[in-house]
Amino acid sequence: MVEVTTKSADALCGDYLEQVIAYMRECQNTEKDNLDAAARLMAEHIAKDRLVNVFGPGGHSNLATQELFFRAGGLMHINAILDEGTLLSNGALRSMAIERTPGYGRVVVENLRLGEDDLLILVNAYGINAALIDAALTAREAGVTLIGISSRQHAENTAPDHPARHPTKQNLHDLVDVAIDTKVPVGDALLTIPGVKENTSAVSTFTNAIALNSLVIRTIVHLRDLGIEPPIWRSGNAPGGDEANGQFLDRFRGRVRAL
C-alpha cells in the first residue's frame, strides 16, 4: 500500500495561489520589452482611430478575447472575434475538433478582410493548434501586423505529430511580429495532490489575463504621453456608467461587430 502524504485543501489552495502569482509575475517581469513593443503598436492604431482585432481560437482561449472586449476599464477600440466554431458553449468536443481543423482559421480571418493597415492579436495558451496557425499565416499573407500571446515552452515541447498541430508543425511565436510568452507549462494544470493521479488547476487563464491587461495599461500610458485621451469602458453597473459609455457608442457601432 502506498502511503499518501496528507495535505489540507486550504494548504493546497494556498500552494496554487502562490504558483499562479509566480507565473504571472514572471510573465510581467521577463516580457516587459515585448509587452511594451506590442502596446506601442496598439497605441499607434488607436491614435489613428483604428480598431485592434483580437482572436483566441480555442476553447478557453476565447476567454482571453473576452477579457479585452467590452470590459470595465478596457479600451473601446477592441474588436473581438468571437467566432462560434470554437466557443465551448456550442459543445466542448466540437470546439476541440474545429480548432484542430486545417483551413478553419483561414476562413475566419479572410472573412474579416484585414489588410496592411490592420493589427491582430492572436491569443492561445499553447500556440500550436491548426485554426490558430492558419489564422496567423492568412493574416501574414495579407500584410496584417501580428501580436501573439502564447507559451513558448508549451509549443516547443509539444510533439510535431500531436493531433492538435497544424500540418506545417509551426508555432505561433515564430509567425508574429511581437511574441509575448505567457510561460504556461506543458499540460497547463499546476497542482499535484498527493494520492491523485492527474494534476489539477490550470494557470493559462491567469497568465493570459495579466498579459492582456498589462497591454491595456501600457497602451493607455503611451496614448496619454501622446496627448490622446482614449475611450475606456466604464462598468455599466457603476454610477454614471451608461452615460459615460454612451457618449462614445456612435463611434463604434457598426465598426465593432460584437457590440
C-alpha positions in Angstrom: 0.0 0.0 0.0 1.4 3.4 -1.0 1.4 5.9 1.9 -0.2 9.2 0.9 1.0 12.5 2.5 -1.9 14.3 3.9 -2.3 17.9 3.0 -5.4 20.0 3.7 -7.4 21.6 0.9 -6.6 25.0 2.4 -2.9 24.3 2.1 -3.3 23.1 -1.5 -5.3 26.1 -2.4 -2.5 28.3 -0.9 0.1 26.4 -3.0 -1.9 27.0 -6.1 -2.3 30.7 -5.4 1.5 31.1 -4.9 2.2 29.2 -8.1 -0.2 31.3 -10.1 1.2 34.6 -8.7 4.7 33.4 -9.5 3.8 32.6 -13.2 2.0 36.0 -13.5 5.0 37.8 -12.0 7.4 36.0 -14.3 5.3 37.0 -17.4 5.3 40.6 -16.4 8.9 40.8 -15.4 10.5 38.9 -18.3 8.2 40.1 -21.1 8.4 43.8 -20.4 10.1 44.6 -23.7 7.7 42.5 -25.7 4.7 43.9 -23.9 5.9 47.4 -24.5 6.5 46.8 -28.2 3.0 45.4 -28.6 1.5 48.2 -26.6 3.2 50.8 -28.9 1.6 49.1 -31.9 -1.8 49.2 -30.2 -1.4 52.9 -29.3 -0.3 53.7 -32.9 -3.5 52.2 -34.2 -5.8 53.7 -31.6 -4.2 57.1 -32.2 -5.4 56.8 -35.8 -8.8 55.7 -34.6 -8.3 52.2 -35.9 -9.5 49.0 -34.3 -7.4 46.4 -32.5 -8.6 43.0 -33.5 -8.4 40.1 -31.1 -8.9 36.4 -31.8 -8.5 33.5 -29.4 -9.1 30.4 -31.5 -9.5 27.6 -29.0 -12.0 26.6 -26.2 -10.7 28.5 -23.2 -8.6 30.9 -25.3 -11.8 32.5 -26.3 -11.9 33.8 -22.7 -8.8 35.9 -23.5 -10.7 37.6 -26.3 -13.5 38.4 -23.9 -11.0 39.6 -21.3 -10.2 42.5 -23.6 -13.6 43.2 -25.0 -16.4 45.4 -23.5 -14.6 45.2 -20.2 -14.7 47.7 -17.4 -11.5 49.7 -17.7 -10.9 48.3 -21.2 -10.3 50.0 -24.4 -13.2 50.7 -26.7 -11.1 50.2 -29.8 -11.0 46.4 -29.2 -12.7 44.3 -31.9 -13.3 40.9 -30.5 -13.5 38.0 -33.0 -16.0 35.7 -31.1 -16.2 33.0 -33.7 -18.9 30.5 -33.0 -16.9 27.5 -34.1 -14.5 27.2 -31.1 -16.8 28.5 -28.4 -17.3 26.0 -25.7 -21.0 27.0 -25.5 -21.5 25.1 -28.7 -20.0 21.9 -27.4 -16.6 21.2 -25.9 -15.7 18.3 -28.1 -17.0 20.2 -31.2 -14.8 23.2 -30.2 -11.7 21.0 -29.9 -12.4 19.3 -33.3 -12.8 22.7 -35.0 -9.7 24.2 -33.5 -7.8 21.2 -34.9 -9.3 21.5 -38.4 -6.9 22.8 -41.0 -8.3 25.7 -43.1 -10.8 26.8 -40.5 -8.7 29.8 -39.2 -8.1 30.9 -42.8 -11.9 31.2 -43.3 -12.4 33.3 -40.2 -9.5 35.7 -40.9 -10.4 36.1 -44.6 -14.0 36.9 -43.6 -12.6 39.9 -41.6 -11.0 41.4 -44.7 -8.0 42.6 -42.8 -5.1 44.3 -44.6 -1.8 46.1 -44.3 -3.2 48.8 -42.1 -4.6 46.4 -39.6 -3.5 44.9 -36.3 -4.4 41.4 -35.0 -3.7 39.9 -31.6 -3.8 36.1 -31.6 -4.1 34.5 -28.1 -3.8 30.8 -27.5 -2.4 29.2 -24.4 -0.4 26.5 -26.2 0.4 28.3 -29.5 0.1 25.3 -31.8 -3.4 24.4 -32.9 -4.4 24.3 -36.6 -7.0 27.1 -36.5 -4.6 29.4 -34.8 -1.7 28.7 -37.2 -4.0 29.1 -40.2 -5.2 32.4 -38.8 -1.6 33.7 -38.4 -0.5 32.5 -41.8 -3.5 34.1 -43.5 -3.1 37.4 -41.7 0.6 37.4 -42.6 -0.2 36.9 -46.3 -2.5 39.9 -46.1 0.2 42.1 -44.5 -1.5 42.4 -41.1 0.7 43.3 -38.1 0.5 40.4 -35.7 0.9 40.2 -31.9 1.0 36.7 -30.4 0.3 35.7 -26.8 1.1 32.1 -26.1 3.5 29.8 -24.2 6.8 29.2 -25.9 7.7 26.4 -23.6 4.4 24.6 -24.2 4.7 24.9 -28.0 8.3 23.8 -28.2 7.7 20.8 -26.0 4.7 19.5 -27.9 5.5 16.7 -30.3 5.4 17.6 -34.0 2.9 14.8 -34.6 0.5 15.9 -31.9 -3.1 15.8 -33.3 -3.7 19.5 -32.5 -0.9 20.7 -34.6 -1.2 22.5 -38.0 0.1 20.4 -40.9 3.1 22.7 -41.1 4.0 21.9 -37.5 4.7 25.7 -36.9 4.4 27.6 -33.6 2.6 30.9 -33.1 5.6 32.7 -31.6 7.6 32.1 -34.9 4.9 33.7 -37.1 4.1 37.0 -35.4 5.8 40.5 -35.3 5.7 40.6 -31.5 5.5 37.4 -29.4 4.6 37.6 -25.7 5.5 34.4 -23.8 3.0 33.5 -21.0 5.3 30.8 -19.6 2.4 28.2 -19.3 4.0 24.8 -18.5 3.2 21.7 -20.6 -0.2 20.4 -19.5 -1.3 23.8 -18.0 -2.6 22.3 -14.7 -0.2 23.2 -11.9 -1.2 21.4 -8.8 -0.2 17.9 -7.7 -2.4 16.5 -5.0 -0.8 13.5 -3.2 -2.6 10.3 -3.9 -4.3 11.7 -7.1 -3.0 10.7 -10.5 -3.7 13.8 -12.5 -2.7 17.4 -11.9 -5.4 20.0 -11.3 -5.9 23.8 -11.6 -4.8 25.5 -14.8 -2.8 28.7 -15.0 -3.3 29.8 -18.6 -6.4 31.9 -18.0 -4.4 33.9 -15.4 -1.3 34.4 -17.4 -3.3 35.4 -20.5 -5.2 37.9 -18.4 -2.1 39.5 -16.8 -0.5 39.8 -20.3 -3.6 41.3 -21.8 -4.3 43.8 -19.0 -0.6 44.8 -19.0 -1.0 45.6 -22.7 -4.0 47.8 -21.9 -2.2 49.7 -19.2 0.9 50.2 -21.3 -1.2 51.3 -24.3 -3.1 53.8 -22.2 0.2 55.2 -20.9 1.5 55.6 -24.5 -1.7 57.3 -25.6 -1.5 59.6 -22.6 2.0 60.5 -23.5 0.9 61.4 -27.0 -1.7 63.7 -25.6 -4.6 61.4 -26.5 -7.4 60.6 -24.1 -8.5 57.0 -25.1 -12.2 56.0 -24.8 -12.3 53.5 -21.9 -15.3 51.4 -20.9 -16.8 52.1 -17.5 -18.8 49.3 -15.9 -22.5 49.7 -16.8 -23.2 48.8 -13.2 -21.1 51.7 -11.8 -22.6 55.1 -11.2 -22.8 57.1 -14.4 -21.6 54.0 -16.4 -24.3 54.1 -19.1 -23.8 57.9 -19.6 -20.0 57.6 -19.8 -20.1 54.9 -22.3 -23.0 56.3 -24.3 -21.0 59.4 -25.4 -18.7 57.1 -27.4 -21.0 54.4 -28.8 -21.8 56.0 -32.1 -18.1 55.9 -32.9 -18.0 52.1 -32.6 -21.5 50.8 -33.5 -21.1 49.1 -36.9 -17.3 49.0 -36.7 -17.1 46.6 -33.8 -19.2 43.6 -34.9 -19.9 42.1 -31.4 -21.3 45.4 -29.9 
